[in-house]
């Protein structure tokens, strides 16, 4: 783990709550990416959001004045597809609770999306969730299908307020099937490990940047890398009193982080 910001070679950056709130860019967004490019600091934008494709995140950032490549985005859906590719037989049937952002990388990885029996059940955020989807997922898990969750976030911030996240749906399936899901997204270390492989960096020169203690910061601890928490998202500084781990650095937001990186 690095103890100095000037040892930084790469950042693994969360998006919602760090770069934007819903459709509003947070202060310092463009200047932050300008600094990363100028300093040749590599980055991967790693999000637990499984509902959007990497291209959709590219488009969202472009609309805010920031250009990134597809390779600089890693969603929990992509991470799930990479994980499955390592452990599953090519062409295996996958039952998906999720949207196109989850289905696309699974199809691209060569899996067959099933609406009935399947070898694997993968659950991500699904705004079209129904009783039938939950029932079929439960039946498949009880019949022996491996149960995988893209991410464990129990809540999800929207313009209407905080609503249930994928973790709430996983809890329902866990209760119904009596099977614990394998979690791919943060706070498990898998996404951070995949991001470092993509970056070609290591634990000593890579830092995680996020806003949520229970996912971004805990995930960094489990992956053995240092972390930065910004106070523009879900977790507040007072929340540190409730946990037994903490980030190496805390900043109010991107402008303060930019100043620290410039020193």
Buried (B, 14 or more C-beta within 10 A) or exposed (E): BBEEBEEBBBBBBBBBBBBBBEEEBBEBBEEBBBBBEEEEBBBBBBBBBBBBBBEBBBEBBEEBEBEBEEEBBBBBBBBBBBBBBEEBEEEBBBBBBBBEBBBBBBBEBBBEBBEEEBBBBBBBBBEEBEEEBBEBBBBBBEEEBBBBBBBBBBBBBEEEEEEBBBBBBBBBBBEBBEBEBBBBBBBBBBBBBBBBEBBEBEBEBBBBBBBBBBBBBBBBBBBBBBBBBBBBBBBEEEBBEEEEBBBBBBBEBBBBBBEEBEE
